[in-house]
Amino acid sequence: MFRRVKSLVRNHWQKIVFGGIAIQATAYGLKYATNRLIAFQEEQTRSVWKKMKKQQHFESTEQILATTYSSLLQTLKETLNRSLDSELLMNSLKNKVSNKLEAWEELKIVAFSRILTIIYGTSLLYICLRIQLSVISGYLFQDHNSDGEKENITTTVDGAILSNDTMIDSELQKKYLSLANYLCSTGVEKLCQYIYEKTRLVVEKMSLKQKLTPSELEQVLWSIIKKETPSTNASEISKNPIKSAWKYVFPEEVIENEEIFAQQFERSSGPPDMYKRLIVETFDLLASDDVSGVLKFFQSHGVSHFVDRIGEAMLLSSQAKETSDTPHSTVDFDEISLPLAKIIPLVNSLSLNSSAMTDEDPWIVVLTTSDSVRTLGANIYESFSSE
């Protein structure tokens, strides 16, 4: 028996050696492939889990955005009412003041100015908040993800996203988010002055007896938007809320601080001044083509939205008049026209009623349900949350 085994080994030793090697290599290969497959599956699982956490984290900012925006709208409304006080003018007309014509002329300018200020102010505030919350949330997610996938990334207090053991603490967040408060106060005052001057140059030449259709009313609003003041054009263009949105967001001491904007911050250059970094990055975002594109969209959509609402009010007013004169007559929306003196109260009522600039306001609903702003915020968040 041993001779047979010895003879078999001597005659087939190459097959035995190479066969053993092949079997061993196959075993190691299978083990390696199995380990690689397990590692790949674990990596995929971690990636999916990270995406789920990132999505959940981003969604959590939606409620913060809605709450903060709703509260700041009231501040914006108060600033608008102080800067462009149409209610005071309306009351003076009711009291039959001696300079009634002057009051009507002023109300004419103020009413149109309020509409455009609402379009720009509410749009800019919503975009600004979306940018700020996306930037902060992105940084917080990156910090916590690098620290071992911590749970409960954020909580909220007074609209701030709070977190411990991070570069952006609660005090820095509140300081950074206070830019939105500046926008709703001083920023809106600047915006009112800019729009009032442009409106005055267009509207003051229009007679109160002049009849306008909704289409002509829309042309008036676009004339105001495109109007350039006779003063230094370069200076006035720089105040355009679409081209220079950041001028209404940052206080003068920030804009004039050359140290903030002269420095380029890199994440690998050691602990940075996070407030300066946030300012520079927010400035870059507000000056970007993406933000300008969204603001242009809201500008166009806002003009159409308010013209439609004013046109509906004009239609109801005309129908009421026609019905009293000829009960069976009808008024075509495209042919409806009213004197400017009758249109002004309709324009003014849109920004004075109790639901104006609240969660129930149709224009605010248009803003807060816009996919373009949500996409903008998602892209910013993805950029700042990535390592």
C-alpha positions in Angstrom: 0.0 0.0 0.0 2.8 2.4 0.9 4.5 1.5 -2.3 1.4 2.4 -4.3 1.2 5.7 -2.5 4.9 6.4 -2.9 4.6 5.5 -6.6 1.5 7.7 -7.0 3.3 10.7 -5.4 6.4 10.1 -7.5 4.4 9.9 -10.7 1.9 12.7 -10.0 3.8 15.0 -7.5 3.4 18.0 -9.8 -0.3 17.6 -10.0 -0.5 17.2 -6.2 1.7 20.3 -5.5 -0.1 22.6 -8.0 -3.5 21.2 -7.1 -2.8 22.0 -3.4 -1.6 25.5 -4.3 -4.7 26.0 -6.4 -7.0 24.8 -3.6 -5.2 27.1 -1.1 -5.3 30.0 -3.5 -9.0 29.4 -4.1 -9.7 29.3 -0.4 -7.8 32.5 0.2 -9.5 34.1 -2.8 -13.0 33.2 -1.6 -12.1 34.5 1.9 -10.8 37.7 0.4 -13.8 38.2 -1.9 -16.1 37.4 1.0 -14.4 40.0 3.2 -14.4 42.6 0.4 -18.1 41.9 -0.2 -18.9 42.3 3.5 -16.8 45.5 3.6 -18.6 46.9 0.5 -21.9 46.1 2.0 -21.0 47.8 5.3 -19.7 50.8 3.3 -22.9 50.9 1.4 -25.0 50.6 4.6 -23.0 53.4 6.2 -23.4 55.6 3.1 -27.2 55.0 3.0 -27.4 55.6 6.7 -25.4 58.8 6.4 -27.7 60.0 3.6 -30.7 59.2 5.7 -29.3 61.1 8.6 -28.3 64.0 6.4 -31.8 64.1 4.8 -33.4 63.9 8.3 -31.1 66.7 9.5 -31.9 68.9 6.5 -35.7 68.3 7.0 -35.4 69.3 10.6 -34.4 72.8 9.5 -37.7 73.3 7.7 -39.6 73.8 10.9 -37.0 76.2 12.2 -37.2 78.1 8.9 -41.0 78.3 9.0 -41.1 79.5 12.6 -38.3 82.1 12.2 -39.7 83.4 8.9 -43.1 83.8 10.4 -41.9 85.8 13.4 -39.6 88.0 11.3 -42.3 88.9 8.9 -44.0 90.8 11.6 -40.9 92.9 12.1 -40.6 93.5 8.4 -44.3 94.5 8.3 -43.8 97.0 11.1 -40.7 98.5 9.4 -42.7 98.8 6.1 -45.6 100.5 7.9 -43.2 103.1 9.5 -41.3 103.8 6.3 -44.2 103.9 3.9 -47.2 104.8 6.1 -50.2 104.7 3.8 -52.6 104.2 6.6 -51.8 107.7 7.9 -52.5 109.1 4.4 -55.8 107.2 4.1 -56.9 108.6 7.5 -56.0 112.2 6.5 -58.1 111.8 3.3 -61.1 110.6 5.4 -60.7 113.6 7.7 -61.0 115.9 4.6 -57.7 117.7 5.0 -57.2 121.0 3.1 -54.3 119.6 1.0 -56.3 116.6 -0.2 -54.7 116.6 -3.7 -51.2 116.4 -2.2 -52.3 113.5 0.1 -53.6 111.6 -2.9 -50.4 112.2 -4.9 -48.3 111.0 -2.0 -50.6 108.0 -1.4 -50.3 107.1 -5.1 -46.5 106.8 -4.8 -46.6 105.0 -1.4 -49.2 102.4 -2.5 -47.1 101.3 -5.5 -43.9 101.4 -3.5 -45.4 99.1 -0.8 -46.2 96.4 -3.4 -42.7 96.3 -4.8 -41.2 96.5 -1.3 -43.3 93.5 -0.2 -42.1 91.5 -3.3 -38.4 92.2 -2.7 -38.4 92.3 1.1 -40.2 89.0 1.7 -38.3 87.2 -1.1 -34.9 88.4 0.2 -35.7 87.5 3.8 -36.8 84.0 2.9 -33.8 83.4 0.7 -31.4 84.9 3.4 -32.9 82.6 6.1 -32.7 79.6 3.8 -29.0 80.3 3.1 -28.1 80.9 6.8 -29.8 77.8 8.1 -28.4 75.6 5.3 -24.9 76.9 6.0 -25.1 76.4 9.8 -26.8 73.0 9.5 -24.1 71.8 7.0 -21.3 72.8 9.3 -23.0 71.1 12.3 -23.6 67.9 10.4 -20.0 67.8 9.2 -18.7 68.4 12.8 -20.8 65.8 14.3 -20.2 63.3 11.5 -16.5 63.6 12.0 -16.8 63.2 15.7 -18.3 59.7 15.4 -21.8 60.0 14.0 -23.3 61.5 17.1 -27.1 61.4 17.5 -29.5 64.3 18.1 -27.5 66.8 16.0 -29.7 69.8 16.7 -32.3 71.3 19.0 -33.8 74.7 18.7 -34.0 77.7 21.0 -35.3 81.0 19.7 -34.8 80.0 16.1 -31.1 79.0 16.6 -29.7 75.5 15.9 -27.9 74.6 19.1 -25.0 72.2 19.5 -22.1 71.6 21.8 -18.5 70.7 21.0 -18.6 72.4 17.6 -16.9 75.3 15.8 -20.3 77.1 15.6 -21.7 77.4 19.2 -25.1 78.8 20.0 -23.8 82.4 20.6 -22.1 82.5 17.2 -25.3 81.1 15.6 -27.4 83.8 17.2 -24.9 86.5 16.1 -24.9 85.2 12.6 -28.7 84.8 12.4 -29.1 88.4 13.7 -28.3 89.5 10.1 -31.9 88.6 9.3 -33.1 91.0 12.0 -31.0 93.7 10.5 -32.6 93.0 7.1 -36.1 93.3 8.5 -35.3 96.7 10.2 -32.6 98.8 8.7 -32.3 96.8 5.5 -36.0 97.2 4.7 -35.8 100.9 5.5 -33.1 101.2 2.8 -35.2 99.2 0.4 -38.2 101.4 1.0 -36.2 104.5 0.2 -34.7 103.1 -2.9 -38.0 101.8 -4.3 -39.9 105.0 -3.2 -37.5 107.2 -5.3 -37.9 105.0 -8.4 -41.7 104.8 -8.0 -41.9 108.6 -7.6 -40.1 109.2 -10.9 -42.6 107.0 -12.7 -45.9 107.5 -10.9 -45.9 111.2 -10.1 -46.5 112.0 -13.8 -49.7 109.9 -13.9 -53.0 111.6 -13.5 -55.4 110.4 -10.9 -58.1 110.5 -13.6 -56.1 108.3 -16.0 -57.8 104.9 -16.6 -55.7 101.8 -16.4 -56.3 98.1 -17.3 -54.6 95.3 -15.4 -52.2 94.9 -18.3 -51.3 98.6 -18.2 -51.0 98.4 -14.4 -48.4 95.6 -14.9 -46.5 97.8 -17.4 -46.4 100.6 -14.7 -44.8 98.2 -12.2 -42.2 97.0 -14.7 -41.5 100.7 -15.6 -40.7 101.3 -11.9 -38.5 98.3 -11.7 -36.5 99.2 -14.8 -36.3 102.9 -14.0 -32.9 104.5 -13.3 -32.7 107.6 -11.2 -31.1 110.6 -12.7 -28.4 110.7 -10.1 -25.2 108.6 -10.3 -26.4 105.5 -12.2 -23.6 103.3 -10.9 -24.5 104.2 -7.3 -28.2 103.4 -7.9 -27.6 100.2 -9.8 -25.5 99.0 -6.8 -28.6 99.4 -4.7 -30.6 97.0 -6.9 -31.9 94.3 -4.5 -31.3 91.6 -7.1 -27.8 92.6 -8.1 -26.7 93.7 -4.6 -28.9 91.8 -2.2 -26.1 91.6 0.3 -26.2 95.4 0.8 -29.6 95.0 2.6 -28.4 92.0 4.7 -25.1 93.2 6.1 -24.7 96.2 8.5 -22.5 99.1 7.3 -19.8 98.2 9.8 -19.5 94.7 8.2 -19.6 96.0 4.6 -16.9 98.6 5.4 -14.7 96.2 7.3 -12.0 95.4 4.7 -10.4 92.9 7.0 -13.3 90.5 6.7 -13.5 90.4 2.9 -9.8 90.7 2.1 -8.9 87.4 3.8 -9.4 84.0 2.1 -10.2 81.3 4.5 -9.2 77.7 4.0 -10.5 74.8 6.1 -7.0 73.3 6.3 -5.3 76.5 7.6 -6.1 75.9 11.3 -8.9 77.2 13.5 -10.5 80.1 11.6 -12.5 83.0 12.7 -15.8 81.4 12.1 -17.9 84.5 12.1 -15.7 86.1 9.4 -15.9 82.9 7.5 -19.7 82.8 7.7 -19.9 86.4 6.6 -17.6 85.8 3.5 -19.4 82.6 2.5 -22.8 84.3 2.9 -21.7 87.2 0.9 -20.5 84.9 -1.9 -23.8 83.1 -1.9 -25.9 86.3 -2.0 -23.8 87.6 -4.8 -24.0 84.3 -6.8 -25.9 83.9 -10.0 -28.1 81.2 -8.4 -29.5 83.7 -5.8 -29.9 86.4 -8.5 -31.8 83.9 -10.6 -34.2 83.0 -7.8 -34.8 86.7 -6.9 -35.5 87.5 -10.6 -38.0 84.6 -10.6 -39.8 86.0 -7.5 -39.7 89.5 -9.0 -41.5 88.4 -12.2 -43.8 86.0 -10.3 -44.6 88.7 -7.7 -45.6 91.3 -10.2 -47.9 88.9 -12.0 -49.3 87.7 -8.7 -50.2 91.2 -7.4 -51.5 92.4 -10.8 -53.8 89.4 -10.8 -55.1 90.2 -7.3 -55.6 93.9 -8.1 -57.3 92.9 -11.4 -59.7 90.7 -9.5 -60.5 93.5 -7.2 -61.0 95.9 -10.1 -63.3 93.3 -11.7 -65.5 93.0 -8.6 -65.6 96.8 -8.4 -66.7 97.2 -12.0 -69.2 94.4 -11.8 -70.8 96.0 -8.8 -71.0 99.3 -10.7 -72.3 97.7 -13.9 -74.8 95.6 -12.0 -76.3 98.7 -10.4 -76.6 100.4 -13.7 -77.6 97.5 -16.0 -78.4 94.3 -14.1 -77.7 91.9 -16.9 -74.4 93.3 -18.1 -71.0 91.5 -17.8 -67.5 92.9 -17.5 -64.6 91.2 -19.4 -61.4 91.0 -17.3 -59.2 92.0 -20.3 -61.2 95.1 -21.0 -61.8 96.3 -17.4 -60.4 99.7 -16.6 -60.6 102.1 -13.7 -59.3 105.6 -12.9 -56.1 105.5 -11.0 -57.8 107.2 -8.1 -60.0 104.1 -7.7 -57.1 101.7 -8.2 -54.9 103.2 -5.5 -57.2 102.0 -2.6 -57.3 98.5 -4.1 -53.5 98.4 -4.4 -53.1 99.8 -0.9 -55.6 97.3 0.6 -53.4 94.3 -0.4 -50.7 95.4 2.0 -52.9 96.7 4.8 -55.4 93.9 5.4 -55.0 91.7 8.5 -53.7 88.7 6.5 -51.0 90.6 4.6 -47.5 89.2 5.2 -48.7 86.3 7.4 -48.8 82.6 6.9 -52.2 82.9 5.3 -51.1 85.6 2.8 -51.3 84.1 -0.8 -48.0 85.7 -1.7 -46.2 84.2 1.4 -47.6 80.8 0.5 -46.1 81.2 -3.0 -42.7 82.0 -1.5 -42.6 79.2 1.2 -43.7 76.5 -1.2 -41.2 77.4 -3.9 -39.2 74.5 -5.2 -36.4 76.8 -6.4 -35.6 78.1 -2.9 -35.7 74.6 -1.5 -33.4 73.3 -4.2 -31.0 76.2 -3.5 -31.0 75.4 0.2 -30.4 71.7 -0.4 -27.5 72.4 -2.7 -25.9 74.7 -0.1 -26.5 72.2 2.7 -24.9 69.4 0.6 -21.9 71.6 -0.1 -21.3 72.6 3.5 -22.1 69.2 5.0 -19.6 67.3 2.8 -16.2 66.7 4.2 
